[in-house]
């Protein structure tokens, strides 16, 4: 049975393409027949393809120690179907309606189960994209669990949890940067997404306040400290992407900066205080420091004369003759 679930490499792309088409068909089935079938039937329809596709992805052989593209497609498709199947299972077990109250408890355990599966795939098949999925679903499980247990009613604690998650992912990425650069890059992406979510929540709160649906309690939707966090994360991600030539962190950094501009620009008075003035000064100082007059370089040293070149600088192909003076007398040898 395991041998049957091990796709041959030359047919892997065809199998992965079929899995994507099958998943798209299942998504349409869920949308069109959502109310016509019971939750048990929905669960079975989603769980069986999810198990099959995940088994194919886990059994596919690596190439040079890395998962080929078709294997990554199989793993991602299987994990997404697994998530959908678990949400249907939560409904079978009596979960709250997703269109009504927030089902924090159900989202907690389903997200953590998917995160565990993704971690197993990331380790077992050295899949970087599965590591990213594990980080994202783990973050969803963390926030849902906090809401489920404490019911805070505000987003303040969630901001601190997202900041701690982003910091932890960054530290892990630094640990794996030399040995597994692709995994480190996607962990940085996950941390950038966590900070981006903080900024998006602030922008959404500002928009809802502007149309009369007050959700921020009358205070700033994104306090000054969190504006600084979003701005610093944006600059850091752009710098990381430029240094490592990684497009993912660079685009996430750009997105964080856009969200920062939206949160700060549309939620303040018509004045240059504080952020516009600070950024104008900081940018001008940085550019001026880079364009400051340069000191002329010292002149190059004269070329060595024949026989004066240090031994350490000589080519190994040169024949070297060393003259040694013996100070001992004839009778002392």
Secondary structure, DSSP 8 states (H G I E B T S, - for coil): -TTTTS--GGGHHHHHHHHHHHHHHHHHHHHHSTTTS-HHHHHHHHHHHHHHHHHHHHHS--BTTB--HHHHHHHHHHHHHHHHHHHHHHHHTT---TTSS--HHHHHHHHHHHHHHHHHHHHHS--HHHHHHHHHHHHHHHHHHHHHHH--SSSHHHHHHHHHHHHHHHHHHHHHTTT-HHHHHHHHHHHHHHHHHHHHHHHHHHHHHHTT---STTS-SS-HHHHHHHHHHHHHHHHHHHHHT-HHHHHHHHHHHHHHHHHHHTSS-SS-TTHHHHHHHHHHHHHHHHHS-------------TTTS-GGGS-TTS---------S-GGG-
